Amino acid sequence: MAGKKPKRVTARVPRGFIDRDASDLRAQDAMLAKIRRVYETYGFEPVETPVFEYTDALGKFLPDADRPNEGVFSIEDDDEQWMSLRYDLTAPLARYVAENYETLPKPYRSYRAGYVFRNEKPGPGRFRQFMQFDADIVGAPNVSADAEMAMMMADTMEALGIPRGQYVIRVNNRKVLDGVLEAIGLGGDENAGRRLTVLRAIDKLDKFGVEGVRLLLGEGRWDGGKEGEGDFTRGAGLDRRQRNWLIEMISNFQFDAKKFRVVEKDDIPVIGKGGIVYEYDTVVEDGFDDPNSVSRRIGDRLAFSSTGMDGVRELQSISEYVTLAGYGSDRIRIDPSVVRGLEYYTGPVFEAELLFDVTNEKGQKVQFGSVGGGGRYDGLVSRFMSQPVPATGFSIGVSRLMTALKNLGRLETSERTGPVVVTVMDRDRMADYQAMATTLRKALNTDENGNPVAVPVPVEVFQGNPKQFGKQLQYADRRNAPCVVIQGGDEKAAGKVQVKDLALGKELSAQITDNAEWREARAGQEMVDEADMVAAVRAILARQSGERG
């Protein structure tokens, strides 16, 4: 019995992962270069950490998981220690700083770009592998460092070509949120889990809207919108009063700390009955026409929370710093609906939000939303050490930001010129063709002083089957080659080469009506001495560059 043919493996990309071609990668490189430049003007330096970390070093900080092995990709090392692919770039930085603490300058400013991995259910716009670009300051305890982060992110948005009015850096403070949660009875260690569930629910305001968050704060929410439709997410179990307080806080009370100040009496913040009073220095905008309602909304929640009051003061300081530096509320805005889903944040939190509309997968017009975020995480490095180590940082979602720039027409996606292709007329003369290619590479990629040119000109020898010359020209055309170099035996004996301008050849060929005319015209093709090969190729590149310009 004849053996069965081996089953062919189906070529398929794993769910939640994508392939990217040369144009995608070049556009990404151009975008990252602009971000890197802004980071470096603020004094940040690059560092790289491995994609794997020991699982206990990563910690239990994923936004949608309660156990370290849930939500991450993990393997067991030879010594029976579990390793996991990093789910962000902050936890590995904390490990790196702790391990090298004595030799690093403090504060330590660093930036990192790299892929992170989430073992989660993929969906539209939700991937298991994606790139982040982070900047962090470790060892800076003052909120002036947080203000600097917000300013740097505003500068980054503009460096990428996103105009004012189409982005905003929103700032809140987890201490304010913690104060509100204390006020509704969720203080203390015994409520740590419920607090985190509440924060993660609020963090989905942009995605699910007020009513969706209300469900997540209560019994839970079905993905399909109705009971039994899609997956069910268990809620925080808050009662109606608690839910109403939180919903009012995040959806209606969008205060701007630039427009009010805390009034203190005998060093104690007051609001008539012991809460907080805000006095407005200017007319309140954004829908606030009743200062008393603002006082009541925030004061009732934070009057008895020292943690919440600390958060309010820190937000005021950030507002003062950015205002004096020339960043208005059109660029950086205090917004109490900003949460950030990760558990390790301890103070100010930030979010870079894009304000223009796009069409979602349901055909609805929606605001593009967040492309990055971060905040203060004073306890993360301290997990490895016996001393407190304050830190703050920001992370950009590279793929999401690229999508945004593409929507704005700001993504650099122009195709590069393809390679100059040296064709093969005689298999036995590959050494000659390689020598020609080497001569062209050296000449085309250095200036008159021998320095490398800014944009390299690729040159290659055709490495496929040279039997059919037409196939070589098809290959060159598919590679967007500007020209090809041709030398058969007769040309070699005469010390000549033929250089064919593919773009001009297409143009001339369109005007030719018969084969005889084509053979006579040799559309776009000229014979030159070997010594003039480089000059002929340069002339073609210059002509095509001028036409594109």
C-alpha positions, 0 to 999 in steps of 0.5 A, a space after each residue: 500500500 502506497 504511503 499517504 502524502 504528507 498533509 500540507 500545513 495551512 499557512 495562517 497567522 495566529 489570531 491576535 497577531 498580524 504581519 506588517 510589510 515594508 511600508 508599514 515598518 518604514 512608516 512606524 520607524 519614521 513615527 518612532 524617530 519623531 517621538 524619540 526626538 521629543 523624548 531626548 529633548 527632555 533628557 531621556 535616554 534609551 534602555 532595553 529589557 528582555 521580552 521575558 521576565 520571571 512571572 513573580 517580577 511582573 506581578 499581579 497588575 494586568 487590567 483584566 486578570 487577578 492571577 499572574 498566569 492569567 492574561 500573560 503567556 508563560 513557560 516554565 524555565 529549567 529550574 522550575 521558575 515561571 517566566 512570562 512574556 511582558 505585558 507592558 514595559 513598566 514592570 520590566 523597567 522596575 525590575 531593571 532599576 531595582 537590579 541596577 539601583 546603585 549604578 544608575 543616576 537618580 532620578 533615572 530618565 529612560 525611554 523604551 520601545 518594544 512589543 508587549 503581549 496579552 493572553 486575552 481574547 482578540 477582537 477588532 482593534 484588540 491584539 495579543 502582540 502590540 508595540 508600546 513606546 514608554 518614557 519614565 522618570 524613576 526617583 522623582 517624588 514631586 508632582 512637577 515630574 508628572 507635570 513634565 510628563 503631561 507637557 512632553 506628551 502634548 509636545 509629542 502629539 504636535 511633533 507628530 503633526 496632530 494640531 491643537 484642538 484635535 488632541 488633549 492630555 487629560 490628567 487625574 489623580 488616583 488619590 482623588 478617586 480613592 477619596 471618592 471610593 472611601 466616601 462611598 464605603 469602599 475604603 480599607 484593605 478588605 475592599 481592595 478587590 472591589 475598588 479595583 473592579 470599580 476603577 476598571 469599570 470607570 476606565 471603560 467609560 469611553 468604550 461603553 458609555 455611562 450606561 455601560 459603566 453603570 451596569 459594570 458598577 452594579 451586577 454586570 454587563 453582557 457584551 451583546 447589550 442584552 441578557 444572554 448575548 455575548 460574554 458576561 462581565 461580573 460587576 462591582 456590586 455597588 448599590 444604587 446610591 454608590 453608583 449614582 455618586 460615581 456616575 455623577 463624578 465621572 460623567 458630569 463633573 469635568 472640572 478644570 483646576 486652572 479655574 479654581 483654588 482651594 480655600 483653607 481656614 486654619 490650615 483645614 480645607 472647609 466647605 461650610 459644614 467641613 468640606 472643601 470650598 472652591 473660589 473661582 478666579 475666572 468664569 467657569 466654562 465647559 457647562 459649569 454655571 453654578 459654583 456651589 454645585 461644583 463645591 457640593 459635588 467634590 466637597 461632599 465626596 472628599 471632605 473627610 478624606 485626607 487622601 482625596 485632599 492630597 490628590 486635589 492639591 497635587 492636581 492644583 500643583 500640576 495645573 499651576 506648573 503647566 499653565 506657567 510653562 505655557 500649556 493651556 487647557 486646550 492642551 492639558 486638562 484636569 479630568 476626574 473621569 481618567 482612571 487607567 486600569 492598571 492597579 499599580 498607579 498611586 497618584 497622578 494619571 494621564 491619558 492622551 486623547 484624540 478628539 477627531 471623529 472616525 467611523 467604527 466597525 458598526 458604521 457609527 461616528 465616534 471620537 478616536 479616543 486614547 492613544 496612550 496613558 500612564 501615571 505615577 507608580 511609587 510602589 512598583 520599584 519598591 517591591 524589589 527593595 527595602 526603600 521607597 522609590 517614586 516613579 512616573 511614566 507614560 506609554 504610547 500605543 504605537 499601532 493605535 497612534 499609527 492608525 490615528 495618524 493615517 486617519 489624519 493623513 499625517 503618516 509618512 507612507 511614501 514608497 521608497 525607490 526600489 533597487 537598481 537591478 543588475 540582470 543576469 545574461 550568462 550564469 557563468 559570469 555571476 562574478 562580473 555581475 556582482 562586481 558591477 553591483 558592488 561598484 554601483 553600491 559604493 558610488 550611489 551611496 556616498 557623496 563626493 566626500 565619501 560620506 554616506 548619503 541620507 537615503 540609501 540606494 539599494 542595488 542587487 543582482 537578480 538571484 532568480 532563474 535567469 533563463 527568461 529575461 522577461 521574467 527579470 524585467 517583471 521582477 524589477 518592475 514589481 520591486 519598483 526598480 528605477 532601472 536595470 543594468 544589462 550586459 550580455 556577452 557582446 556588450 562585455 566584449 565591447 566594454 559596454 553596458 545597457 542601462 534601461 530606465 523602467 519608468 521612461 520605458 513604460 511611458 515610451 512603450 505606450 506610444 509605440 504601435 508595433 514590435 519593429 518600432 519597439 525593437 528600434 526604439 529600445 524604449 528607455 534604454 541606452 548603451 554606454 561605456 562600462 566606465 560611464 555606467 554609474 553616471 548613466 544610472 545617476 542620471 536616471 535616478 535624478 530624472 525620476 526624483 525630479 519628476 516625483 518632486 
